Structure formats: structure tokens, C-alpha cells
């Protein structure tokens, strides 16, 4: 009788262990404690947020203009620490001024200290030559050239009395992924030392993009002279050298 | 005794659990493997394609058949009249038969002669100017061009989603019924990327299954002497960009490759077309300005226009007698692949 009891106990135990092994996916919780980083882009002109269509602005050359479309790709987002770096997976984001949801994204990173945020302004060359893509890289996002394959890395359109084109339109579709006219820019922004990425916390990095940088910086881009830059080449490169300088860290919030 | 029963029950349960698990694995595999793979076969003696255009687009019968249906479907255009196949006709080796420029939306002309479609897996770049860098994204160009199919991709996808046969075919090709641009483009690439023409008389001669007559044989020798450095065997193109001495068309003002690179040294350069099936792809050249093979040969013997970017191989004139021109044309006719032009697998489903 005792013998049977032991066997029965053993039997139940074995059944339990089998069912445990079979029906539970054993989760591997050995990853280091993670923290969430949320990155938000705010497009500004000087110190005010952009209003599409209805506001007139003045560029450094005194030319008035409105903005109807403003979009750019942020890809290959990384956080660097002194020893290592952590890259977001499948890191392709189309920041679109007309869609607030597109201006923020978040991902998990191992907790620790990071001293800089790095990303590409544009889509890496590999994804310009790899055929049909999805999500933010879907060609239906209207950021893809069909006659000269490649992504439009950044786009700004609007009207300006200084433009001599039809309806005083100006259009900048800035792209080119290869050779001397590649407009892909690596952006690196230093993070405040006090920003700690503590386990279980969310750190929000707010990045300001000052659109004034498009006109002046490395090169002068006047609407009077160049209201239409819509193919890869020298002018696209010139404007990209300017807007590469538009980003700065506005604020880091830990909560 | 009881212990033995316990062990038996234990073994029974253990076996049951194992069977359940095995079933799980099988079901999983079953979900993935409902498609029928197609093997991409490189014809004997041909080089390997420069890149594997199907590396992220596994070829399947279901994907191919979906691509075939899309290729022949006018709904890919704005007014329903312009399927891919309206400018790429199988009997013309998927070029537009007897048209210098093709017709598009609202009675507009295209600006270039529609190229034939075959052996595309051996190309690195597409279009006369090489502006397209991957076969999957090529279809976006005619689909959205205002003088071709004039449609936008979202609108095409909307039309496909309302058709239950497409919903079914996307599901069988890609596992779920999601219809998006990537899947549509990959399916089209599976169809056009497997249009292989490798069974002309020339190929049969190379395989020892046929023989050239004396005129064809002589024409082949003339081809090897005068044409083969650009129109290289066995694909009959080296896929390079060259200025072949055509004067600038004053209406179209098409500078070819320079439009893509912005480089003046690429002015008036176009990709070298294959000579395969050349007897059914007339008219010739990027704007279809030459209506017969004789006109083309005459261009090379006496029509070359000098310019700074003229190809170095054409700076010295090609000299051919009338009899030699005839023999060369005889040879060019041996590049017609009748079985490809009539292959039911490639015809309208």
C-alpha cells in the first residue's frame, strides 16, 4: 500500500513535470533589465511649431513661404554608450508633419548609460536597392521614385511668391543613395550625462528639427533661384548638407 | 502490480503528449508549405544571373500564377484599358508589336519603345536608361506614369481587395489574404522574372539539335565579327550603356542614361538590347525609329552620327556588302524562339 502511494505520488509528479515541459514555453528571462526609450520629433521654425498650409514664414533671405508637406525618413536609430551601442530593430520611420502619430516611436533598450543618439536622416542604401518594401518604406507612402529607383529621403512642398513656377509652387524632393550625390546623413546628438536609462523606466528624448536650416548653412538655397529640386544631384546634395544640421535635443524626460 | 499499471499509464500519457507535440510541429509545417516551389533553371551554357532576383521572393507556382493574372489585368490601370500585357504582347516577345511608341492613358504616347520581356533575371538594371535597380519595383513605373497606366498604387490595391479570386490567390501565394504593394510587386516579379527564352534555332544549333543553313552560318560569322562585343552571347547583350550613334530626337529630347546619373559623359547612352527574338520586336531603337532589321544594319554601316559620347567601337564604320547584310538578317531570324512566343504558361490566364 505504501509502495503504491509512493508510486502514485511519483506518477503524479512525473505527469506534472511532463505537462509543464510540454505545455509551457519556457521563457528565457536572462536578458538584462530593460528601459524604454521614446523618441519624439518636433518640427519648428525658430521657436514655434509648424502650422501646415495656413501660416506664412520668412526664410533667411526674406522670402515668404508656406509649407504644405513636410516629411523625412529617420532610420537605423542607435543609442551609443562609451563601450557599446544598441540599435533599434527594423528601424525605419517616416516622420510626417501632417500625422502626429508618425512623429514619435519607442523601443526597449538594455538599462544603462548612453551618451549619444545616432540615426540616419534618410533610408540606408541597402534598402534603396532591395526591391519592394513594406510599412514606412511602402512605395505607397509617396516617398519613392518610380522612374529612377530610390527613396525620397526628405520632402518639403509649399508656395512662395518668390517662386516663378506654376501657382508659385516650390518642391524639394531630396534623394539619392549612391556615389557622390548620396544625401544619406548620419546624425549624432549628444545626450545629457544626467539622462539615466533605468530599468523599467521610460526616457523620452524630444528632438527639435528647425526647418530654417534647409535654406542656409553650408549652402544658400533661395526659392527665387531653386524652387524645384526633385532629382538626385548637386542641388539635392546642397540642400541635404543644410538640413543635416537642423536637429537638436530639446529635452530629455525620465519617468 | 499497481506500480506496473502506473508505469503503463505514465507511458501512455507520455506517448500521448509526444503525439500532441508532433502534431503541433506538423501543423506548423503544413501552414508554411502549402505553396509549390518552382525551381529556377539556368539554361545550359548560360552564365549565372549577376544577382539572385528571387533571394527574398521565393518562386512558387502560386506566386507565379498570381503574377500572371496581375500582368494581364487592366485594373492595374486607371481606366481599366491598360494591362501590362497591352504594351507587352507575348507574340512580340512581350514588346509592343509594330509600334514605335506605345499608347497609354487618354490616347497618349509613351516616350520610348516598349522593350521585350525575357531573360530579365540576367539584368542588373531595367529600362532603356537603367533607372530601375530591382525587378520588384519596375512595375511601379508604368503603373503610375500619367501617359501609361496612370493609376496610383493604393487605388489598384483597393480594386484587387474587392475581388475574391485575388483574395484567395494572395492567400495561397503568401499564406494570408493580406493584399499590399509588396506582395503584388513580388508576384509580378515572379511572373516576368521567369520568362526565359532559350529555345531558338540558334540555341538548338548550339545544343547540336539543329544546323544552320549556309546563309545563317555565314550570318553568324558576320555577327561574331561585327556585333558580338556589345550583343554578347548567349544573352545577346552585355547590358552596358552605349551611345550607338543615333541623332537626338528633337521631339523627345531623350538623353538616356544621363537622365539618371546627371553625368554628361552618359549623354545619349542607352542600355544594349538583346538580339534574341529580334525579328518580332520591330520597330527598333529606344524610340522605335528604325522599322526593319535592314534599316538597323544600314544605320551601323552608314548612319552613325558622331558625338563626344559615341561608343568607341562604332567610330570605325562597319562595312558589309548587300549579300552580307542578307546573311546577317538570316542569322538574326534564327534567334526567334517560337516555343517561347507560344508558351501557354505565359499566356493570358
Interface residues (C-beta under 8 A of the other chain):
Chain A: X3 X4 X7 X8 X10 X11 X14 X15 X18 X19 X22 X128 X129 X130 X131 X132 X133 X134 X138 X139 X140 X144 X146 X147 X148 X149 X150 X181 X231 X232 X233 X234
Chain B: X2 X3 X6 X9 X10 X13 X14 X17 X20 X21 X56 X57 X127 X131 X132 X133 X134 X135 X136 X137 X140 X141 X143 X144 X145 X152 X153 X154 X157 X180 X181 X182 X185 X186 X189 X259 X260 X262
